[in-house]
Amino acid sequence: MKLVQPLCHRGTKPTLPILRRVLAKAALLTAALAAASAMSMAHAQTAGGTLYAIVQPEPPVLVLGLNQQSPTQYVGSKIYEGLLTYSDKLQPQPGLAKSWDVSADGLTYTFHLQTGVTWHDGQPFTADDVVFTADKFLRKVHPRVRPILDRYVASITALDPATVQFKLKERFAPFIYLFGTDNILVVPKHIYDGTDYATNPANQHPIGTGPFMFKEWKRGSDIVLVKNPHYWKPGLPYLDRIVFHVIPDSASRSVAFEKGDVQVLRGGDIDNVDVTRLKAMAGVSSTTKGTEMYSTITSLVMNERKPPFDNVKVRQAVMYALNRQFIVDHIFFGIGKVATSPVSSTTLFHEPNLPVYNYDLKKARALIKESGVDLAKYPVRILSYPYGSAWDRLGEYTRQVLTQLGFNVDIDATDAGGWAQRVGNFDFDLTFHFTDQFGDPAIGVSRLFISSNIVKGSPFVNNEGYRNPEVDRLFAEASSAATREQRQALYSQVQKILVDDVANGFLFENQNVTLYKNNVHNLITNGVGTNSNFESVYLDK
């Protein structure tokens, strides 16, 4: 599928018949190679066994789409599937769609679905499920996908039970990146249509098409998935079970890995100070691969609807007061890189020549004075980020820094569900989040800043309440510009504005280190890493 990506990014316009033939042949070849590879592996690899992992923190729900937090993605991606998956080069590959065509004008995407696929309850998977999910379910519940669907998608049609067609109102260059489980996954129409999605009883027993089925969830203990015996890929999955342990304490998670009670640690499962030590253990492998789709950035989110953070000079002062290299080196123990923009340096369209907020406490105090804001009148509370001790330390460090500037600061502790609810309801003064880029700023970045995405109900929209019509315009033009050069020029402009305005306090680019025991194979096979479906993961006997 090498021609799909240049088509999206460079706006090439080959003639329609040639384009259709090339894309169809490329997609079919990719599907054939994937099927052949799976069959070959089925003979070569060992089947059976249980993979023990950690889900940290415990997710509020497992139904993808209803929740976009990292723990939900980690577990739910084994249950649910999307039409496509993505390689480490971000090339689209077959998923529930075996092939696809893109029209020469970039306005029509036609997906040809796998046949013989069933939901975990035995009902057949069809094009109607895709139409329902994208046109109704995700438009209502998914804060990242909803604005894209509402603005760009004119219609979603089931041409027949195995063919789905998306027609766009205008070009949207990165549209092909939307079809993984992070975005346009597929849920069963027969379960959700006509119901209240958020309270549907099936949310307690999620039903997907993936290689693993939900078995049980003992709150505070573990989540158990079991092999789907009717999975549509012959011979897969290899594993009999996956058990995700819930272990609240970071030190205990490290001990569990050392003792062999768990075989996999994702980035963030343990304190960064332990990563180097555990990497050096005999029988342990590590990798930073599998994060190509995400290129995650951690930001300080300031509620700009009210004083003191409605004042841009106050926000700039905060950026100068935070020693972000210290944060990377001493709070996250060198695992990360200071961010210079809300667009990651590993993502397309990053602009390297931007104003820099070097650590300068004197300048920060001067900006507070220039702002005219009496900080004593506006006590602030930091809503803690419930992802482990490093994030607790980041909160404490931020409180100390802000106190030096004259802020009166407290910290509110919460769990993952409480954090999501409060941030989604704009009930915070300061908090942190790490957000993914998803291969293109139009998908992973614009959602955090465009004014049309100031909507309640999700922690991963424009929760800070930033409004700038020029930013809205630039993001809109960049998403549909015909050439990569045009898109770069527009994204460079928007990044400068966002940096000047401190629309979010971009702190550092995350680096995720995955640790696993040497008897675990095929753990990281594509650009979404441990958020893949684990269909080909196997264990030495």
N, C-alpha and C positions, 0 to 999 in steps of 0.2 A: 504493500500500500504506500509506497514511497511517493506516489504522485498526489496523494490526498493532502499531505501537509503543505507542500509548496502551493497547491491550489488555494488553500485557506489563507496562507500568509502573503503570497505575492500577487494574488488576483490574476493568475494566468487565465487566458481565455481560448483554449483549443476549441475546435469545432465540436458541436454536440455529439454527432455520431462517434467520432474518434474518442472523445472523452469517455463516453459511456462504455465503449468496448474496452478501453484500457483499464478503467476502474473496475469493471465487472470481472475482467480476467485477473487483475491483481488481487481483488478481494477473494475470488474463488481459489486462486493459488495459495493465498495465505491460509484460508480455511483448510484446504487439503493438506498443506504442510503441517498445520497444527494438529489435525486429526491423525495424520501418519505418525507424528511425534508422540502423541498420546498413546497410540496403540503400541508403538515400540517401547515406550517407557513402561506400559502395563506388563510387558513380558520381562523387562529387565529389572524392575524395582520390586522390593519386598512390600507386601500388603499386610495390614493389620497394625495393632498397637494403639496406644493413647499418647497424644501430645499434651503435655502440661504447660500451661502458660499463665500469665497474670493479666488481669484487666484492672487498670489503675487510672482514675478512681472507678468505683462501681458505677456503671451507667444508669441513668434514670429509666431508660427503655431501650429495646433492641430493634425497634422498627425503623429502618433507614427512611429518611424523608421526614418523619416526625421529629427526629433529633439528629443534629449534625455534629455532636461532640465526638471527640476522638475515641473514647471507649465504645460508643455505640457503633462507630464505623469499624472498629477492630473486630468486634464479635459479629455484627450484622452482615459484614461483607462475606461471611462464609455461608450465610443463609440466603441472602438475596443476590441477584445478579443484574447487570446492565446489558444493554445491547452490545457494548464494546468493552474491551480492555485496552491497556496502553503499555507499550514497551518502555524500556529505560531511555529510549530516544524520543519518547512521546508519540510514537507512530501508532495509529489505531489498529487494533487487531480484533478478530471475531470474538463475540461473546454470545449472547442470545440471538444476535444477528450473524448469519453466516457470511453475508456479503452486503454491499451497499453501493449505491450510485449517487453521484452529485451532478446536478445539471451544470451546463457551461456557465450560466449566469449566477451560479451559487445560491439560487433561491429554492431549489427543490432537492431534498434528501430522501432517497427511497431505500428502506432497509428490508432485506429478505431474511426472514426468521428461520432459526433452526426448527426442524420438525421432530415430532416425537417427544417433546418436552412436556413434563407434567409438574404441577405444583406438589408440594409435600403432602397435600391431602388427597392426591390422586386426580384432581381435576386437570383438564388439558390447558396448557399455556397457548394463547393465541394473540393475534394482533389487537384484539379488543382490549386485552390487558394493558398493552402498551399505550393505546389511545386513552383509556381511562386514567392511567397513572399520570401521563404527561399533561393531558388536557384538563383533568379535574383534580386529582389528588395533589399533585405537586404544585399546581397553581394556587392551591389553598394553603399548603403546609410548609413549602420549602422556600426559605427567605432568599437563598442565593439563586435558585432556578426561576422562581416566580417572576421577578422583574424582566428576566431575559425572555421567558415565554410570552409574557404579556406584551412586551414591546416588539419582538421580532417575529413571532410565530403567528401566521395567518390561519393555518388550519393543520390538523393532524387527522389523518384518515386511514382506516383499514381498507386497503384495496381488495384484499382477500384475507383469509385466516392466517396467512403466512407472510403478508406484505404490509408494511406501514410506510406512509408518506408524510413527511413534514414539509409544508410550504411556508416560506418566509415572506414577510412583508418587504424586507430589504436585506441586503447582505449582512451577515454577521460572521466575520472571518473565523473566529474560533469555535463555531458551532459544533464541529466534529469532536471537540474535547468534552462535550457535555454528557456523554452516554455511558460513563462508568457508574459504579454504585455510589460515588460521592454526590452525584448530581441526578441524572435521569436514570435511576434504577427502575425496576418494575415490581409492582405489588399486585396481588390478585384482585381483579375486579369483583369476582363473586363473593369476596370477603368484605370489601370496603364500600362498594357502590351503594349509595343511599343511606349510609350510616354517618354517625359522628366519628370522624377519623380518630380524634384524640381519645375518645372513651370506648372505642370498639373493643369488646372482650378479647378479640384475636390478638390484640397488642401484648397480651400476657402469654401467648403461645404463637410466636411469629411463624408465618408460612411463606416460604419462598420457593425458588427453583434450584437453589444452589446445591453444592456437593454435600453439605451438612445440614441436618435438621435439628431443630430445637428439641431438647428432651426435658431439662429441668433447670430451675434457677432457685437456689437456696440463698436468699438475701443475706448478704454479709459473709457468705462462704464461697460459693462457686456457681458457675454457669456451665452446663454440660450440653455439648452438641454431639450428635451421633451421625454415622455414615448414612447418606441417602442411598438406599439399595437400588433405586430406580433412576439414578442420575443419568442425564442424557448423553454423557461421554462414556463410552464403554471402557470398563476397567478402572474407572476413577470414581471416587477418591481412593487413595491407598489407606489412609488412617481409618480406624474404627471409631475413634472418639477424639474430641478436643475438650479439655477441661480448662476453663479459665478461673484461676483462683482469685479471690478477693482478699488481699492482704494489706490492711491499711498502713502499716508501718514500713517505711523505706528500708530500715536495717533488716527487718524480718524478710523482706523480699530478696535482699541480697543473700541472706543465709539460706533461703529456700533454693536459690540457684546453686549456691556452693554445695549444698547437700544433695542436689539432684532431684529435689522435689518438683522443680520446674525446669524446663529445658530451653525456654526462650524468654529473653528480656527485650522489650522494645525500648526505644529512646524515651526516657521519662519514667520508666518502671522503677529505676533505682536512682539514688542520689548520684550526681555526676562524679563526686569524689571517689565513688566505688568502681566507676567504669574501668579506669586504668588497671586497678588491682585485679578485677575479675577477667579482663581481657588477657592477662598474663597467666591465668590458670591453665594447667594441662587439660587438654580435651575440650577447649573452648575456642570457638571461632567468632569473629566480629566483622561487621561491614557497615559502611555508611551509605551503601546503595539502597535503592528502593524509595528514595524521597524526591525523585526527579519531578514528579507531577505536582508536588506540594511546595517545595522551596519556601518553607514556613518562616514567617516573621513574627516576633513577639513585640507587642506594642503596649504602651501605657494609654489607657482610654480615659479621657477627661470629659465629664458631662458639661457640654458647652451651652446648655439651655439656661444656666443660671450662674451668678457670681460664685467663685472668682474666675472660673475657667471660660466664661464667655468673653473674656478679654484676651486678645491674641498675645499681648506682651507678657501676661502671666504664664501662658502656655509656653512661650519662648523661654521665659526664665526657668521654668521647670526643666526644659531640655538642656539648657546650659548648666544647671545645677547637678544633673545626674551624670556621674562618671560611668559612662556606658562600657568603657574598656575594663574598669574595675568590676562591673557586673559580670561581664563575660569571664574574666580571669579568676575572680575570687568567689563569686556566687555560683557560677555554672562551670567552674574549674576548667576554663579554656575551651569548652565545647560550645562553639558559637562564633559569630563574627559581628562586629558592630555594624548596624544598619545605617545606610546613608539616604535611604528613600523608602517609601512604603512599597515600592516594587523591588523585589529581591534581585541581587546582583547575578543570580543564576537563572533569572527569568528573562524571556524575550522582552525587549523594549525598556530595560533598565537604563536610566540616564546617569552616567557616572559624574557629570560635571554639575554638581548642585552645592548650595551653601551647606556648610558643615557646622554642627553644633558641638564644638569641642568643649570639654569640661572647663568651665570658667565661672566660679562662684561669685567673683566680683561683678562680672557682667550680669549674672542672674539677679543679683541684688539691685543693680542699677535699673534693670528692666522692671522689677517690681515697683521701684520708686516712680519710674516713668508712667507706669500703668495708672497710678493714682488710686489703686485699690487698697483699702484698709483690710488686710488679711485677717485681723483680729475679729472682724465682724462676720467672717464666713468660715466657721470650723468645717473641716472636711473629714470624710470617713473613707478609708481605703477598703473596698470590698475584696477580701482575699481571693486568690486564685487557687482552687482546691486540687492542685496536681502534685503535691508533695512538698518536702521540706525546702527545696531550693526556691520554690515560689513563695513560701513563707518568709524566707530570708530576704527575697527581693522586696516583699512588702515592708519588712522591718527597715531595710536600708532606705527605701523610698520615704518612709515616715521620718527617719532621722534627717535626710536631706531637706525635706520640705519644712521641718521644724527649724532648721538653720536659716531658712528664708523668711521665717516669721509665720508660717502656717500653724494652726492648731489642728493636730491630726490624731485620729484614732483608727483602729483596724477592726472591721467586722469579719468574723470567721463564718464560713459557710461550707456546705458540701456542693457537689457538682450540680445537683438538681436545683438547689437554692440559688447558686450563682447564676445559672441559666435563666431562672425565673426572674430574678431581680434585674439582671442586665437587660433581659428582653422587655421588661416593663419600665426601663430607664430609671430604676430605683437605685442609684449609686452616685457617688461623687467622682471617685477614681477606682479603676480596676485594671487588670491586665488581661490580655488574651493573646494566644498565638493563632494565626490564621494562615490558611493555605492559599497558594496562588493559582493552582489548577491549570498551569501551562500558559496562561494568558491573562493580562490585567483585566480584560473585559469580563472574565469569569470570577477571578479571585480577589481583585483589588477594588474595582469600581463599586461593587456592592457595599463597601465600607464607607463610601463618601458621597454617592449621589443622593440628592435630596429626596427623590422618589422612593428611596429605600429606607426612609425613616418610618419604620412600621413596627408596632409592638408585636411581641410574641417570639422573638428569636434573639440570641446574644450575638449573632454574627451578621448583623446588618449595620446601618449607620446609627449605632446606638448612642454615639456621642452627640448627635444632633447637628452635625456640620452642614452648613448650607452655603453654596457658592454657585450661582448660575453659570459662571464661566467654566467651572469644573464640570458641571453637568453637561454643558455643550461639548467640551473637549472629549470627555469620555464617550459621549454618543457618536461623535464624528470618527473617533479612533476605532471604535468597534466595527464600523462598516466601511472604512476607507479601503480603496481598491488595492493599494500596494503597501508593501512592508515599509518602504521609505516614508510614505505619508503617515502611516500609523506611528512610526517612531517619532516623527516631528511633533505630532499631537500629544503623544504620551510624554515626551520630554517637557512640553509646556505644562502639562497638568501636574507632573511631579514637582516642578519648581514651585508652583502655587501651593501644593499640599505641604511641601517642606517649609515654605515661608509662613504659612498659616498654622503650622503644627496641628493639622487636622486630626491626626493621632500622634502620640509620642512614640514613633518607631524606635525601638531599643536595639534589638539584635536579630540577626538571621540565625535561626536554630540549626543545629546539626544533630541529627539523630543517629545514635550508634546502636545497632541491633546486635545483641550477644546471643549465642546459641551453642548448645552442646554439639560435639562433632558427630554424634549419631543421628543428627537431624539434617535432612537433605532437601534441596529444592525449596528452601524457605523464602528466599528473595529471588523472584524470577521476572519481575517487570517494574514499571515505573511507579507503582503504588505500594511496593514493599509488603509489609505485614498486613496491609489492608486488602491484599489479594484474597482469593477464596480458598487457598491452601489445597486445591484439588490434587496437586502433584507432590505435596510434601510426603515424605516417607521416612521411616526410622530403620536403622540397622537392627537386625534381630540379634 
